[in-house]
Amino acid sequence: MLDDRDRKLLALLQEDAGASVAVLAEKVSLSLSACARRIQRLEESGHIAGRVALLDREKMGVPTTVFALIKTAHHADDWIELFSRAIADIPEVVEAHRLTGNYDYILKVVLPRVEHYDVVYKRIVRRVELFDVSASISMEVLKSGVRLPVDHAE
């Protein structure tokens, strides 16, 4: 069971995963060693799945976002596995979700420019058969991030 200090540590690490244990310990009113033990426990319990550096998309040359909505006529496990492998090999596909509703999947694709979407699209359809693909270009980011709410963590 997590307590308020654990949740505060998780929130702080989401803001800056590179923060020193000393800085974190001070912010949650713990000794250095107690704070380090808590962080280790949060990693071992899986609450902290990993630590990453967030890169600037403009500087990385992929400022454009396209969301591809996909319908398929295939729902067998072997097709799903083939589709999963196909998109795993495409670095521009940064997220993929299976959906309820009118579409089966949504892909978040980051690109150097919108015209590059055709390259990604062709890489997918060469490997798997799709029934319908509808792409939407993101015009403006209203909210973006990877931080999760910590209040619900157990």
C-alpha positions in Angstrom: 0.0 0.0 0.0 1.3 3.4 -0.9 1.3 6.4 1.4 1.3 10.1 0.7 5.2 10.2 0.6 5.3 7.4 -2.0 2.7 9.3 -4.1 4.7 12.5 -3.8 7.9 10.7 -4.8 6.1 9.3 -7.8 4.8 12.7 -8.8 8.3 14.3 -8.4 10.0 11.6 -10.4 7.5 12.1 -13.2 8.5 15.8 -13.3 12.2 15.0 -13.3 13.4 11.4 -13.3 17.0 12.7 -13.1 16.4 14.4 -9.8 19.0 13.4 -7.2 17.9 11.4 -4.2 19.1 14.3 -2.0 16.7 16.7 -3.7 13.8 14.2 -3.6 14.5 13.3 0.1 14.3 17.0 1.0 11.0 17.5 -0.8 9.3 14.6 0.9 10.9 15.2 4.3 12.9 11.9 4.5 16.5 11.0 5.1 18.6 10.2 2.1 18.7 6.5 2.9 15.0 6.2 3.6 14.2 8.0 0.4 16.5 5.7 -1.6 14.9 2.7 0.0 11.4 3.9 -1.0 12.4 4.6 -4.6 13.9 1.1 -4.8 10.7 -0.4 -3.3 8.6 1.5 -5.9 10.8 0.2 -8.7 10.7 -3.4 -7.4 6.9 -3.3 -7.0 6.5 -2.1 -10.6 5.1 1.3 -9.7 8.1 2.8 -11.5 8.3 0.9 -14.7 11.4 2.7 -16.0 13.0 6.1 -16.4 13.4 7.9 -19.8 14.5 11.2 -21.3 11.9 13.2 -23.1 13.2 14.4 -26.4 12.1 17.6 -28.2 10.1 16.5 -31.2 11.1 19.6 -33.2 14.8 19.0 -32.7 14.3 15.3 -33.4 12.7 16.3 -36.8 9.3 14.8 -36.2 7.0 17.7 -35.4 3.9 16.4 -37.3 1.4 14.1 -35.7 -1.1 11.9 -37.6 -3.7 9.6 -36.0 -4.5 6.6 -38.1 -7.9 5.0 -37.4 -7.9 1.4 -38.6 -10.7 -1.0 -39.4 -9.9 -4.7 -40.1 -12.0 -7.6 -41.2 -9.6 -9.9 -39.3 -9.8 -10.5 -35.6 -8.0 -13.8 -35.2 -5.0 -14.0 -32.8 -2.6 -14.7 -35.7 -3.6 -11.5 -37.5 -3.4 -9.5 -34.3 0.1 -10.8 -33.8 1.1 -10.1 -37.3 -0.3 -6.5 -37.0 1.5 -6.0 -33.7 4.8 -7.1 -35.2 4.3 -4.9 -38.3 3.8 -1.7 -36.3 6.5 -2.6 -33.7 9.0 -2.3 -36.6 8.0 1.2 -37.4 9.6 3.8 -35.2 7.3 6.6 -36.3 4.4 4.7 -34.7 4.8 5.8 -31.1 1.4 4.5 -29.8 -1.1 1.9 -30.8 -4.4 1.1 -29.1 -7.1 -1.5 -29.8 -10.5 0.2 -29.5 -14.2 -0.4 -29.0 -16.6 1.3 -31.4 -16.4 2.0 -35.1 -12.7 1.5 -35.5 -10.5 -1.4 -34.3 -7.2 0.4 -33.8 -5.8 3.9 -33.5 -2.1 4.7 -34.2 -0.3 7.8 -33.1 2.3 8.5 -35.8 5.0 11.2 -35.5 6.5 12.4 -38.8 8.9 14.9 -40.2 6.1 16.2 -42.4 2.6 15.0 -43.4 3.8 13.6 -46.7 5.9 11.1 -44.9 2.7 9.4 -43.7 2.4 7.6 -47.0 5.7 5.9 -46.4 4.5 4.6 -43.0 1.1 3.6 -44.4 2.8 1.6 -47.2 5.0 -0.2 -44.7 2.0 -1.3 -42.8 -0.2 -2.4 -45.7 2.7 -4.4 -47.2 2.7 -6.6 -44.1 -1.0 -6.8 -43.1 -4.3 -6.6 -44.8 -6.5 -3.7 -43.6 -10.2 -3.1 -44.4 -10.1 0.7 -44.0 -7.7 3.4 -42.8 -8.7 7.0 -42.0 -5.9 9.4 -41.1 -6.3 12.7 -39.2 -3.6 15.3 -38.9 -3.2 17.0 -35.5 -3.6 20.7 -36.1 -2.7 21.8 -32.5 -1.7 20.1 -29.3 -4.0 21.2 -26.5 -2.6 18.8 -23.9 0.2 16.4 -24.0 2.3 14.5 -21.5 3.3 11.2 -20.0 2.6 12.1 -16.4 0.0 9.9 -14.7 -2.2 10.9 -11.8 -0.8 9.4 -8.6 -3.9 9.8 -6.4 -5.3 6.4 -7.5 -2.2 4.4 -7.0 -2.3 1.6 -4.4 
